[in-house]
């Protein structure tokens, strides 16, 4: 169980580093190819973005690091639900936007990967 916890933490940091650096290879490593990102829109609708569509957007925008943004990443919780399922809650930022992510992990072929990201965004005034 300890090794699994360390592996999940390492993948979570790969995700956070990839996000901050705009490093799509790191994000591809962290996210399963079938994963998606889900959020509620201001109008009350749900938006689901497949991983590859999101990675394209990451490629096309300046990274927070390149833009000189301050890093504020935190792993808040890692919940080992079972031997092949975990839920990780993180905070990250791209000011003026601040994110809370719930990352669902599955252990597939002895490897932990994010299979779903559900998130919310708060914008500073």
C-alpha positions as CSV (number, residue, x, y, z in Angstrom):
1,X,0.0,0.0,0.0
2,X,2.9,2.4,0.8
3,X,4.4,1.9,-2.6
4,X,1.1,2.6,-4.3
5,X,0.7,5.8,-2.3
6,X,4.1,6.9,-3.3
7,X,3.4,6.1,-7.0
8,X,0.1,8.0,-6.9
9,X,1.8,11.0,-5.3
10,X,4.6,10.9,-8.0
11,X,2.0,10.8,-10.9
12,X,0.1,13.7,-9.2
13,X,3.3,15.8,-9.2
14,X,4.0,14.8,-12.8
15,X,0.6,16.2,-13.6
16,X,1.1,19.4,-11.6
17,X,4.6,19.9,-13.1
18,X,3.3,19.3,-16.6
19,X,0.5,21.7,-16.1
20,X,2.8,24.5,-14.8
21,X,5.5,23.9,-17.4
22,X,3.1,23.3,-20.3
23,X,4.8,19.9,-20.8
24,X,2.3,17.8,-22.7
25,X,4.6,14.7,-22.5
26,X,4.3,14.8,-18.7
27,X,0.5,15.2,-18.9
28,X,0.2,12.3,-21.4
29,X,2.2,10.1,-19.0
30,X,-0.2,11.1,-16.1
31,X,-3.5,10.7,-17.9
32,X,-4.9,7.5,-19.3
33,X,-5.6,7.9,-23.1
34,X,-9.4,7.5,-22.5
35,X,-9.5,10.1,-19.7
36,X,-11.5,13.3,-19.8
37,X,-11.9,16.5,-17.8
38,X,-15.3,17.5,-16.5
39,X,-16.5,20.8,-15.0
40,X,-19.7,22.7,-14.4
41,X,-20.2,25.8,-16.5
42,X,-21.6,29.1,-15.2
43,X,-24.8,28.4,-17.1
44,X,-25.3,25.1,-15.2
45,X,-24.3,22.8,-18.0
46,X,-21.6,20.2,-17.7
47,X,-18.6,20.4,-20.0
48,X,-16.6,17.3,-20.7
49,X,-13.3,17.6,-22.6
50,X,-11.5,14.5,-23.8
51,X,-7.8,14.3,-22.8
52,X,-6.4,14.8,-26.3
53,X,-8.5,17.9,-26.9
54,X,-7.3,19.3,-23.6
55,X,-3.7,18.5,-24.5
56,X,-4.1,20.4,-27.8
57,X,-5.2,23.4,-25.8
58,X,-2.2,23.1,-23.4
59,X,0.2,22.9,-26.4
60,X,-1.3,26.1,-27.9
61,X,-1.2,28.3,-24.9
62,X,1.7,29.9,-23.0
63,X,2.6,27.8,-19.9
64,X,2.1,29.4,-16.5
65,X,5.9,29.0,-16.0
66,X,6.7,30.9,-19.3
67,X,4.2,33.6,-18.3
68,X,6.0,34.1,-15.0
69,X,3.0,33.0,-12.9
70,X,3.6,32.1,-9.3
71,X,3.2,28.4,-8.5
72,X,0.7,27.4,-5.8
73,X,0.2,23.7,-6.1
74,X,-0.9,21.6,-3.2
75,X,-1.9,17.9,-2.8
76,X,-4.7,18.2,-0.2
77,X,-5.7,14.5,0.1
78,X,-4.9,11.1,-1.3
79,X,-7.6,8.6,-0.6
80,X,-6.6,5.0,-1.3
81,X,-10.1,3.6,-1.9
82,X,-8.9,0.1,-2.7
83,X,-6.0,-1.8,-4.3
84,X,-6.8,-0.4,-7.8
85,X,-8.7,2.9,-7.0
86,X,-7.6,6.2,-5.5
87,X,-9.0,9.7,-5.3
88,X,-6.6,12.7,-5.1
89,X,-7.7,16.3,-4.4
90,X,-5.3,19.1,-5.4
91,X,-5.3,22.8,-5.7
92,X,-3.4,24.7,-8.4
93,X,-3.5,28.1,-10.0
94,X,-3.0,30.1,-13.1
95,X,-3.9,33.5,-11.7
96,X,-6.4,35.0,-11.8
97,X,-7.9,31.4,-12.0
98,X,-7.7,29.0,-9.1
99,X,-8.6,25.4,-9.5
100,X,-9.6,22.5,-7.2
101,X,-9.2,19.2,-9.0
102,X,-10.5,15.7,-8.0
103,X,-8.4,13.2,-9.8
104,X,-9.7,9.7,-10.1
105,X,-6.8,7.1,-10.4
106,X,-7.0,3.5,-11.5
107,X,-4.2,1.0,-11.4
108,X,-4.0,-0.5,-14.9
109,X,-1.3,-2.9,-15.9
110,X,0.5,-2.3,-12.6
111,X,0.6,1.5,-13.3
112,X,-1.4,4.3,-11.7
113,X,-2.9,6.8,-14.0
114,X,-5.5,9.5,-13.9
115,X,-8.7,8.3,-15.6
116,X,-10.9,11.2,-14.8
117,X,-10.4,14.8,-13.7
118,X,-13.4,16.7,-12.2
119,X,-12.6,20.3,-11.4
120,X,-13.9,23.7,-10.5
121,X,-12.5,27.1,-11.2
122,X,-12.6,30.2,-9.1
123,X,-11.6,33.6,-10.5
124,X,-10.1,36.3,-8.4
125,X,-11.7,39.7,-8.7
